[in-house]
Amino acid sequence: MEKKDLRIIYMGTPEFAVESLKRLVEGGYNVVAVITMPDKPMGRHGSVLQPSPVKQYAVSQGLNVLQPEKLKDEAFVRELRALNADLQIVVAFRMLPEVVWSMPPMGTFNLHASLLPQYRGAAPINWAVMNGDTETGITTFFLKHEIDTGEIIDQVRVPIADTDNVETVYNRLMHLGGDLVVKTVDAILNGTVTTTPQEALATDEPLRPAPKIFKDTCRIDWSQGVKGVYDFVRGLSPYPAAWTELNVGETAPVVLKVYTTEKEFVRHEQATGTLDTDGKTYLRVAVPDGYVRLSSLQLAGKKRMDVADFLRGFHAAGQASVH
C-alpha cells in the first residue's frame, strides 16, 4: 500500500499535537479526518468559541474535522466507521472507548511524551522536570484497555538540562514527536513494525505517575529544600506556574507566582519560608538547606517581572515570609 492510499484518522487537541499532524500532511499522507475537542467557550459570558490548535491547523489545510461531545455517541461511531480508516493516531487527546480504538484494521497508536512505562498520565513533561529527572523522551505504542499501557512500538530518549523548564522540554519533544509519528506510520505501512510489552522495559525503579495538574498541585512546598523547589518551579514554568502565598506584616496574604529561581546552598538559622532581601537586587526564601533566590515572579493582578522591578514596588513592613 502507498502512503497516499493509507486512510488515517488523526486525534489531538493542543499545540503539542499540531506538529505531528503537520508532518503527516506535508509528507503526503492521506488524513481522511481530524478529531478534536469541541470549541471552548471563552470571554466573560462564554460567548466566543475558541477552536483548538489542532482544529485551527486542520481547517487551514481543508481537512475534514469532527468534534464529538461524547466518543461513544452512536452517530459519531457510525460516522467514524463510514470513513473506513486503516489506521488511527492519537496525540494529546483523551481516553478512547474500545469501540473507537479497536476499529481500524491496522490499529490505533498513541504518541506519549515520556519513556513509558514511566509517567503514565496527563502531564508527563511537567512531572519529569518537577521530579528533577535528567532524561525523558517520547514513546509510540498501540492502544489497549488500560490507559498508557499498550505495547511499545518505538522510543526516543531526550536529556533534560538543569536549566530547562517545561516549555523548553515541551518544544523539543513536540518536534521529535513529529519525526517519531512519521517513522511509526512508515513501519506500520511497510509491515516492519515490532512491539515490546511495557513489562519488558520495567526496571527496579518505582513507576512514577503523571496525573493531571490542578491549582493545588502548583503550590510550592518550601520544605523540599533548594533543589526540590528549583525543580518544582521549572517544571511548572511558564504554565501553569508554581505559586506561594506572600505574607507581609499584618496585611492579608497575596498569591505570588514564581517562574524562575536560582539555587543557593548555604547554612543559616532562618525559619523555612522567611524572606530575605536587600530591597534592590535580590529576594530569597530560606529553605532547610539554603536559600531559593526568586528571579522572575508575578503578583496577582500584575504582570510578570524580574526581581529588581518587583523590589521597586515591594516594601516589607516588618517580617515577610511565604508559605
N, C-alpha and C positions, 0 to 999 in steps of 0.2 A: 504493500500500500504506500502511495506517495503522501507526503505531509499535507498536500492540498486536498487530499481525499479523506484524511483523518478528521472526523467530526468531533470537535472539542467543545465542551461546556466549561466555562470558567466562572468560579465563585470567589468573591472577595469584596471588601468594603473600603479599608483605609488606604492611605498613600502607600504603605508598605506593599500592598497588593497590585498597585498600578504598574510597577516596574516589570514584573513577570508577565503581565498581560501585554504590555507594550512590546516586550521581546518576542512574544508569540505572534503578535500582529505584524511587526516589522520583519519577522522571519518567514512570513508567508504561510503560517499555519491556519487551518480552517476553523476559526472560532465561530460556532453557529449561534451561541447565545452567551450572555454575561448575566449572572445572577448576583444581585447585591441587595443591601438593606433598603427598605423604604426611605424616601426622603425624610429628613429630620426637621421638625418644626423649629424655627429659630425666631429671635426677636422677642420683644416684650409680651406680645399676645400669641406667639407661635403662629403668626400669620404668614411668615415667609418660610418656604420649604427649601432646605439645603440638600442638594443631591450629594451622594458620597463621592469621594475622589475617583473611585473605580467607575461609577456611572458617568461622571464628567468626561473621563477619558474615552469610555466606550461610545458615548453619544458623539464625541468629536470624530470617531472613526466609523460612524454609521453602523455600529454593531447592534444586534437585537438585545434589548435589556429587559430582564424580568425582575420584579421587586415584590415577591410574595410576603405577606404578613406572616403566614404560617407555612412551614415547609411540608407539613403533612396534608395541607389543603388538597382535596381531591381534584379540583380544577387545575391547580398548579402541577400536580403529579401527572395528570393527563397531558398537559402542555409540554412538560419535560419529556415524557415518553415519546410524544409525537416528533420531537426534534431528532430522535434516532441517533443520539450521540454514541461514539465509540469509547470516549474517554472523558472523565471529569477531573478538573484540577481545582483544588481549594487552597486559597492563600488568605489567611486572616479573615475568616468569615465567621461561622457559628457552627454549633454541633448539628450534624445532619442525621435525619432519621434513616433507618436501614433501607426503607423503600426508595430513598433518593440515592444513597451512596452505592447501593448494590445494583443499580440499574444498568450502567454501561458494560458491555462485554469485556472491555479492557480494564475495567475497574475505575476507582476514584483514588487519586493520590493527593496528599497534603504537603505543603511546604511549611515546616515549623522552624521557628528561629531559636533553636537550641540543639545541643548534641544529645538527642534522645538516647536513652530513657531519662536523662536529666531534664528537669524543668518542664514537665508536662503542665499545661495550663495556659491561661490567657496572657500572662505578662512575662515571658521568659527572658527577654532582654533586660528589663528592669531588674529582675531578681538576680541575674548573673552578675550585674555590676554592683548592686546593693550588697551582695554577699562577698564582694572583693575577689571574684574569680579572675584568673589571668588568661582564661581561654573560654571561648564559646563556639558557636558555629550554627550551621543550618542543616536540616535533615529533610529528605523527601521520604514518605512512607505511604503504603496503601492503607486506606481506612478499614477499620473493623469496629465491632461493637463498643468497646471501652475507648474513651477519648484518648488520643495521642499514644496508643499502644500498638498500632499495626506494624507489620513487618517493614523494616527499613530498606529502602532502595539505595540511597546514596547520602553521603555526608561531606561537608567541607568544614574544616577546623579554622578558627579565626582567633588570633591573640587579642586580648584586651589590655591596653596600656594603662598604667596607673593614672594617666592624665585624661583618659577617655571619660565621657559621660554617656548617658543612654542615647543621646542624639547622634553622636559620632559612631557608636556601635550599630545603632539602628540603620543609619545610612549605608554603612559598609555591608551589613547583612542584606539589606534591601537589594543592592546591586548584584551581589554574589548570588542572591536568591534567583534573580532573573536568569543568570547563567545555569544554575542547577536545575531549574524548571525545564529549560530547553533541553539540557542534557538528558534529563529523565524522560521527557517525551520521546526523544530520539531513541533511547534504549528500549522503550516500550514498543515503539513503531517498528524497530528493527528486529525485535524478538530477542534482544541480548540482555534484557533486564534480569537481574538477580536480586534476591531479597535475603535479609538476615533477621531472624527473630530478635526483638529487643532484649530478651533474656540473655542472649548470647553475648551482648555487649555490656552487661552489668558487671560491675566491679565490687570490691568490698566497700567502696564509698557509699554512704547512705544516699538514697534518691531524694533530691530536693524539689519541692513543688514550686509552681509559679502561678499562684492564684491571682485573680483579678485584684487590681489595686483600687482601694477606696480612700476617702479623705483621711480616715483614722490611721490607715496604713502608713501615711506620709508624715506622721508626727515624729519628730526627732526624739530619740531616747539618748540623752546626753551621757548616760551611764555606760554606753557602749565603748567609750574611750575614743582616742584620737582617730585611729584607722577606721573603726566601726562607723563613726559619724561621717568621716570623709567619704567613705564608700557609699554610705546610705544616701548622702546628698547628691553625689554624682549619678547614682542610679535612678534618681528622680528628676534630674535636670536635663532640659529646661521644663519638661512637662511630665507629670502634673505639679512637680516641685515639692520638696521637703518643707515642712513648716514647724514653727515652735510658737509659744506664747511669750511675749516680751513684757516683763514687769518692771515698771519704774516708779519708785516711791509709792504713793498711796493711790495712784491712778489705776483705772481698770486695765487688765491685761489686753494687749493687742496682738493680732496674728502677724507674724513675721515669716515671710518665705525666704528660704536660703537656696541660692543657685550654685555658688562655688565657695570652696573653703580651702584653707591651707593647713598642713599638719605641723604641730609644734610639740615635740616630745620633751617635757621638762618636769622636774619635781616642783611641787608647790603645795601650799597649805590651804588654798581656797576651796570652798564647797563647790561641788559639781553644779553647774548651771550659772555660776557667778559671772557677770560680765566685767571685763577689764579693758579699758581703753585710755588712749592719750588724748581723746577728743578730736583728733585731727587725721591720723593716718592709719590707725589700727583699732579693731574691735575684735576681741577674742573671748571665747567661752571656756571656763575652766571645766575640765573633764578629769576622770581619775588618773590618767597617765600623762597629762599635759594640758595643752590648750588647742582649741579649734579656732583658727582665725577665719572670720567671715569676710569674704572678698566681694561677693555680689549678692544683693538682697533686695527685698521689696516689702514695704509696709502695706497693710490692707488699704486699698483705695489710692495707692500711689503707684508710680512707675518703678520698674526695676532700675537699680543704680549701683555704682561701685561704692565701696565702703567710705571713701573720702567724701563723696557727695552726700551720702547718708548721714555722716557725722556732722556735716554743716547744719543740718536741721534737727539733730538729736542732742538733747541736753538731759543728762542723767541727774535728776534731782534726788539725791540720796542713793541708796543701794539699788542697783539694777541687776536683774537676773532673767534667765529664760527657763522654761520648763515645759 
